[in-house]
Amino acid sequence: MFPFKGVLIAQDSTKTPIQISEKYLSTVKKKSDNMERKITAKSEQSLRRFMKQEEKLKRKLSKIDSLKAQNLFSNSIDSLGKLKAGIQGKLSRAKKILPGGSNMYLDSLGNTLSFLQGPNSLLKQSKGVTDKLNGSIKAVDELKDKFQQAEQIKAYIRERKQLLKEQLSQYAGMTKNLQKINKEAYYYAQQMREYKEVLKDKKKIEQKAIEQLKKLPAFKDFMSKNSQIASLFNLQGASNPANLEGLQTRAQVEQLIQQRLGSGPNAGAAVSQQMAEARSRFDELKSKFPDLDNAAEMPDFKPNEMKTKSFLQRLEFGSNIQFQRSTKFFPTTGDFAGQVAYKFHKNGSTGVGVSYKLGMGTGFNDIHLSGQGVGLRSFVDWKLKGTFFLNGGYEQNYQPSYVGLPDGTGQPWTQSGLIGISKKYKINSKLKGNMMLLFDFLYNQHVPRTDPIKVRLGYNF
């Protein structure tokens, strides 16, 4: 047994050993297994839907041209079936390298585990540690397979939808089915991209393990020699120059431009102008579709950016505070609220919350804390422009203390209808702030009457 169930790695014979928690290996395996299941489920679902649409198109085309329908769809439906059946298996080595299939996070993770397994890591192993390490390596390798299979599916669907568009766009009554195929292809690619982003979100145990390993010179050397970029350019560490045979140098590129356009300032200006125009056009397209990595994935419909988000990913937790001045009926009150919002659109969300009313006294000469009630809230907000949002909400507030009312009566529960404007701003990568100015258009119904204007300051996590 090792201290704290740790995996010990010695930096060298004279320095203190570095300890990596065994929990790191368990976390990597659990994370990889979970992501593999998600990719498998989504791939099977998309292929099933794609096959269903192709079968519908085949039936429609058969009524017009049965021979063309047979030629166009029979082999494709079989191929989709094979892709669906193969998603549960593994890729052969001959199919491992696919354009666009690289994942830098998985590459780094796989190399880290390989280093821990290798003889240069000086890993103090026990049978339990070895089993966990082998299990983590297997899980990461299987996840790589699933991402590679997803790239195969993306490439096939992309080519297939383009062919169907070329062959069937002239037929009436097939536009709706083609649109569904285009949407399925687009959202499948978006979902795979979303999974890669989720995978890159490292937990604290992963970050701590990498920080410890980076202290080892042997680890840095191993990573520099075994990354995908190193293998692409045949890099063998800083001591050996990279073999870049076959790649054009900058001088060769400049010489080629001069041969095509001639030399002189005019040629340089022409190239600069064309590059500026191309860059401007590319930036414009990238701003509209920042997630696309292939021009063939350009959608011919308005995508719903929230479609690939899971229910939990759409939830946004937050809190806010609101102060209300003292009156002859109530002390100065602070409303401390917690809330959860659900993003139903990229520009809009709706949610619910609860608040606690804390009494703070009637002035500086009378400061004391007291419970003044609770509140139940519902709200919706919609983006207007930039960081400004339109807010609306309905609330019920319970404030039973009515000392001082002439007739001794009042409303324990009061309802509020709110509408106003909020501004949101970024504090850091995980925390956003907001300021709200709201008007209560039901304030006239309150007994005793309350302030119609509400100012709230809050945070979203």
C-alpha positions in Angstrom: 0.0 0.0 0.0 1.2 3.5 -0.8 0.4 6.7 1.2 -3.0 8.1 0.4 -3.4 5.3 -2.2 -0.9 7.2 -4.4 1.3 6.2 -7.3 4.9 7.2 -6.6 7.2 8.5 -9.4 10.8 9.3 -8.6 12.3 12.3 -10.4 15.8 10.9 -9.9 17.8 9.1 -7.3 18.6 12.2 -5.2 15.3 14.0 -5.2 12.0 13.5 -3.4 9.5 11.2 -5.2 6.5 12.8 -6.8 3.1 11.2 -5.9 0.2 10.8 -8.3 -3.1 9.8 -6.8 -4.6 6.5 -7.9 -7.9 8.5 -8.1 -6.4 10.1 -11.3 -6.5 6.7 -13.0 -10.1 6.0 -11.9 -11.2 9.5 -13.0 -9.7 9.1 -16.5 -11.4 5.6 -16.9 -14.8 6.8 -15.7 -14.6 9.9 -17.9 -13.6 8.0 -21.0 -16.2 5.2 -20.5 -19.0 7.8 -20.0 -18.0 9.7 -23.2 -17.7 6.5 -25.2 -21.3 5.6 -24.2 -22.6 9.0 -25.3 -20.9 8.9 -28.7 -22.2 5.4 -29.3 -25.7 6.3 -28.4 -25.7 9.5 -30.5 -24.1 7.8 -33.5 -26.7 5.0 -33.5 -29.5 7.5 -33.1 -28.3 9.6 -36.0 -27.7 6.7 -38.3 -31.1 5.3 -37.5 -32.7 8.6 -38.4 -30.6 9.0 -41.6 -31.6 5.5 -42.7 -35.3 6.3 -42.0 -35.1 9.4 -44.2 -33.3 7.5 -47.0 -36.0 4.8 -47.0 -38.7 7.5 -47.3 -36.9 9.1 -50.2 -36.5 5.7 -51.8 -40.2 5.0 -51.6 -41.0 8.4 -53.1 -38.5 8.1 -55.9 -39.6 4.5 -56.7 -43.0 5.9 -57.7 -41.3 8.1 -60.3 -38.2 6.2 -61.4 -37.8 2.8 -59.8 -34.5 2.0 -61.5 -32.9 5.2 -60.2 -34.2 4.6 -56.7 -32.7 1.1 -56.7 -29.3 2.4 -57.9 -29.3 5.5 -55.6 -30.4 4.0 -52.3 -29.9 0.2 -52.1 -26.1 0.3 -51.5 -26.3 3.4 -49.3 -28.9 1.9 -46.9 -26.7 -1.2 -46.6 -23.7 1.0 -45.9 -25.5 3.0 -43.3 -26.6 -0.3 -41.7 -23.0 -1.5 -41.6 -21.9 1.8 -40.0 -24.6 1.4 -37.4 -23.6 -2.2 -36.6 -19.9 -1.3 -36.6 -20.3 1.5 -34.0 -20.3 -1.2 -31.2 -17.0 -2.6 -32.5 -13.4 -1.4 -33.0 -11.7 0.1 -36.0 -9.0 -1.7 -37.8 -5.5 -0.2 -37.7 -5.8 0.6 -41.4 -8.6 3.0 -40.7 -7.1 4.8 -37.7 -5.9 8.0 -39.4 -8.7 10.2 -40.7 -8.6 13.8 -41.7 -10.0 16.0 -38.9 -10.1 13.1 -36.5 -7.2 14.2 -34.2 -8.0 15.2 -30.7 -5.2 17.0 -28.9 -6.7 16.3 -25.4 -6.9 12.6 -26.1 -3.5 12.6 -27.6 -2.0 14.2 -24.5 -4.0 11.9 -22.2 -3.0 8.8 -24.0 0.7 9.8 -24.0 0.5 10.6 -20.2 -0.8 7.1 -19.5 1.8 5.6 -21.8 4.5 7.4 -19.9 3.2 6.0 -16.6 3.2 2.5 -18.1 6.7 2.8 -19.6 10.0 1.8 -18.0 11.3 5.4 -17.8 8.5 6.6 -15.5 10.0 4.8 -12.5 6.5 3.9 -11.5 6.2 2.2 -8.1 3.6 -0.3 -9.2 1.5 -2.8 -7.3 -1.0 -5.2 -8.9 -3.9 -2.9 -8.1 -2.2 0.2 -9.6 -1.2 -1.8 -12.7 -4.8 -3.0 -13.2 -6.1 0.5 -12.9 -3.5 1.9 -15.3 -4.2 -0.8 -17.9 -7.9 -0.2 -17.5 -7.5 3.5 -18.1 -5.3 3.0 -21.2 -7.9 0.6 -22.6 -10.7 3.1 -21.9 -8.8 6.0 -23.6 -8.0 3.8 -26.7 -11.6 2.7 -27.0 -12.7 6.4 -26.8 -10.2 7.3 -29.6 -11.8 4.5 -31.7 -15.3 6.0 -31.1 -14.1 9.5 -32.2 -12.5 8.0 -35.3 -15.7 6.1 -36.1 -17.6 9.4 -35.6 -15.3 11.0 -38.2 -16.0 8.2 -40.6 -19.8 8.7 -40.1 -19.5 12.4 -40.5 -17.5 12.1 -43.7 -20.0 9.5 -45.2 -23.1 11.5 -44.2 -21.5 14.7 -45.6 -20.8 13.2 -49.0 -24.1 11.4 -49.0 -26.3 14.5 -48.3 -24.4 16.3 -51.1 -25.1 13.5 -53.6 -28.8 13.4 -52.7 -29.1 17.1 -53.0 -27.6 17.0 -56.5 -29.7 14.0 -57.6 -33.1 14.8 -56.0 -33.4 18.6 -55.7 -35.3 18.7 -59.1 -38.0 16.4 -57.9 -41.1 17.9 -56.2 -42.1 16.7 -52.8 -38.6 15.6 -51.6 -37.4 19.0 -50.3 -38.7 18.3 -46.7 -36.9 15.0 -46.5 -33.7 16.5 -47.8 -34.0 19.3 -45.3 -34.3 16.7 -42.4 -31.2 14.9 -43.7 -29.2 18.2 -43.8 -30.3 19.0 -40.3 -29.4 15.5 -39.0 -25.9 15.7 -40.6 -25.3 19.2 -39.2 -26.4 18.5 -35.6 -24.5 15.2 -35.5 -21.3 17.1 -36.4 -22.1 19.8 -33.8 -22.8 17.1 -31.1 -19.4 15.5 -31.7 -17.7 18.9 -31.5 -19.6 19.5 -28.2 -18.4 16.2 -26.8 -14.8 17.2 -27.6 -15.2 20.5 -25.7 -16.8 18.7 -22.7 -13.9 16.2 -22.7 -11.3 19.0 -22.5 -12.8 20.3 -19.3 -10.3 18.9 -16.8 -11.1 18.0 -13.3 -8.9 19.1 -10.4 -7.5 15.6 -10.0 -6.3 15.7 -13.6 -4.8 19.2 -13.4 -2.9 18.2 -10.2 -1.5 15.1 -11.8 -0.3 16.9 -14.9 1.3 19.6 -12.7 3.2 17.0 -10.8 4.3 15.1 -14.0 5.5 18.3 -15.6 8.2 18.5 -12.9 9.8 15.4 -14.5 12.3 16.1 -17.3 11.7 12.6 -18.6 8.0 13.3 -18.9 8.6 16.5 -20.9 11.0 14.6 -23.2 8.6 11.7 -23.7 5.7 14.1 -24.6 7.7 16.1 -27.1 8.7 12.9 -28.9 5.3 11.1 -28.9 2.7 13.7 -29.6 0.7 13.7 -32.9 2.5 16.9 -34.0 5.9 15.3 -33.3 5.0 12.2 -35.3 3.6 14.4 -38.2 6.8 16.3 -38.6 9.1 13.4 -37.5 10.4 15.4 -34.5 12.8 13.6 -32.2 13.5 16.1 -29.5 15.4 19.3 -29.5 18.8 17.7 -30.1 17.8 16.4 -33.5 16.6 18.7 -36.3 13.2 18.0 -37.7 13.0 16.3 -41.0 10.7 18.6 -43.0 11.4 17.1 -46.4 8.5 17.8 -48.8 7.3 20.9 -47.0 7.7 24.3 -48.7 9.8 26.9 -46.9 8.8 30.6 -46.8 11.5 31.4 -49.4 10.1 28.8 -51.7 6.6 30.2 -51.3 7.8 33.8 -52.0 9.7 32.5 -55.1 6.5 30.8 -56.4 4.5 34.0 -55.9 7.1 36.0 -57.8 7.0 33.6 -60.7 3.2 33.8 -60.9 2.8 37.6 -60.4 6.2 39.0 -61.1 8.4 41.0 -58.8 8.2 44.5 -57.6 6.0 46.5 -55.2 2.9 46.2 -57.3 3.0 42.4 -57.1 3.4 42.5 -53.3 0.6 45.0 -53.0 -1.7 42.8 -55.1 -0.9 39.7 -53.0 -1.5 41.7 -49.8 -4.8 43.1 -51.0 -6.1 39.6 -52.1 -5.0 38.1 -48.7 -6.8 40.9 -46.8 -10.0 40.3 -48.8 -9.8 36.6 -48.3 -9.1 37.0 -44.5 -12.0 39.4 -44.2 -14.3 37.0 -46.0 -13.1 34.1 -43.9 -13.6 36.0 -40.6 -17.1 36.9 -41.7 -18.0 33.3 -42.3 -16.3 32.2 -39.1 -18.3 34.8 -37.0 -21.5 33.3 -38.4 -20.5 29.7 -38.0 -17.6 29.6 -35.4 -17.8 25.8 -34.9 -17.5 24.6 -38.5 -14.3 22.9 -39.5 -15.3 21.9 -43.0 -17.0 24.0 -45.7 -19.2 21.1 -46.6 -20.9 21.3 -43.2 -22.3 24.8 -43.9 -26.0 24.6 -43.1 -28.7 25.7 -45.5 -31.1 26.4 -42.6 -31.0 28.5 -39.4 -29.4 26.2 -36.7 -30.7 25.9 -33.2 -27.5 26.3 -31.1 -29.1 24.8 -28.0 -30.2 21.5 -29.7 -26.9 19.7 -29.0 -26.9 20.9 -25.3 -28.0 18.4 -22.7 -30.6 19.4 -20.0 -28.0 19.9 -17.4 -25.8 22.0 -19.8 -28.8 24.4 -20.3 -29.2 25.1 -16.6 -27.7 28.2 -15.1 -27.5 28.8 -11.4 -27.4 32.2 -9.8 -28.2 34.5 -6.9 -29.1 38.1 -6.4 -29.7 40.6 -3.6 -32.2 43.5 -3.4 -32.6 46.1 -0.6 -35.8 47.9 0.3 -35.8 51.0 2.5 -37.6 51.1 5.8 -41.2 52.4 6.2 -43.5 52.9 9.2 -44.7 49.4 8.6 -41.5 47.5 7.7 -37.8 47.8 8.6 -35.0 48.0 6.0 -35.1 44.7 4.3 -32.6 42.7 2.2 -33.9 40.0 -0.1 -31.4 37.3 -0.6 -32.4 35.0 -3.5 -31.2 31.8 -5.2 -32.4 30.8 -8.6 -32.0 28.4 -11.5 -32.6 29.2 -15.2 -33.2 27.0 -18.2 -31.9 28.3 -21.5 -34.6 27.5 -24.1 -32.8 29.6 -26.8 -29.4 31.1 -27.3 -30.9 34.5 -26.5 -33.5 33.5 -23.9 -34.0 31.7 -20.6 -36.7 31.1 -18.0 -36.5 30.0 -14.4 -37.6 29.9 -10.8 -36.2 31.1 -7.5 -36.7 31.6 -3.8 -35.8 34.5 -1.6 -35.4 35.1 2.1 -36.3 38.6 3.6 -33.8 39.7 6.3 -34.8 42.7 8.3 -32.0 45.1 9.3 -33.7 47.6 11.5 -35.0 51.1 10.9 -31.8 53.1 10.8 -28.3 53.5 12.1 -29.6 54.0 15.6 -31.8 50.9 15.4 -29.8 48.1 13.7 -31.0 44.6 14.5 -31.6 41.5 12.3 -34.9 39.8 12.0 -36.7 37.4 9.7 -39.3 39.2 7.6 -40.6 36.5 5.3 -39.9 34.6 2.1 -40.6 34.9 -1.6 -41.3 32.6 -4.5 -40.2 33.8 -8.0 -40.5 33.0 -11.7 -38.9 34.9 -14.5 -37.9 35.1 -18.1 -35.3 37.1 -19.9 -34.5 37.8 -23.5 -31.5 39.3 -25.1 -32.1 42.7 -26.7 -28.7 43.8 -27.9 -25.1 43.1 -26.7 -25.2 42.7 -23.0 -28.7 44.2 -22.4 -31.7 41.9 -21.7 -35.4 42.4 -21.3 -36.7 40.9 -18.0 -40.1 39.9 -16.8 -41.4 38.0 -13.8 -44.1 37.1 -11.4 -43.5 36.8 -7.7 -45.4 36.0 -4.5 -43.9 37.5 -1.3 -44.9 36.4 2.3 -44.3 39.2 4.9 -46.7 38.6 7.8 -45.6 41.4 10.2 -48.1 44.3 10.0 -47.5 46.1 13.4 -48.8 49.7 13.1 -51.6 49.2 10.6 -54.7 51.3 11.7 -57.2 48.4 11.3 -54.7 45.6 12.1 -55.3 44.0 8.7 -53.0 43.5 5.7 -51.9 41.1 3.0 -49.6 38.3 4.3 -49.1 37.3 0.6 -48.5 40.0 -2.0 -48.1 39.4 -5.7 -45.8 41.3 -8.0 -45.6 41.6 -11.7 -42.2 42.8 -12.8 -40.8 44.1 -16.1 -37.5 45.8 -16.7 -34.0 45.8 -18.1 -30.8 44.1 -17.1 -27.2 44.3 -18.0 -24.9 41.2 -17.8 -21.1 41.4 -17.6 -18.3 38.8 -17.4 -16.4 38.6 -14.2 -14.2 35.5 -15.1 -14.6 32.3 -17.1 -17.1 30.8 -14.7 -18.8 33.7 -13.1 -21.0 36.4 -14.7 -22.6 39.4 -13.0 -25.8 41.2 -13.7 -27.6 44.4 -12.7 -31.4 44.7 -13.0 -33.8 47.6 -12.9 -37.4 46.4 -12.5 -40.9 48.0 -12.2 -43.6 46.3 -10.2 -46.9 47.2 -12.0 -49.0 45.5 -9.3 -47.6 47.7 -6.5 -50.9 49.6 -6.1 -52.6 46.4 -5.0 -50.2 46.0 -2.0 -51.5 46.6 1.5 -49.5 48.3 2.8 -48.0 49.7 -0.4 -44.4 48.9 -1.3 -41.9 50.6 -3.6 -42.6 50.1 -7.3 -38.9 50.2 -8.3 -36.7 47.2 -7.7 -32.9 47.3 -8.1 -31.1 43.9 -7.9 -27.5 42.9 -8.2 -26.7 39.3 -8.9 -24.3 36.6 -10.2 -24.7 33.6 -12.4 -22.5 30.5 -12.1 
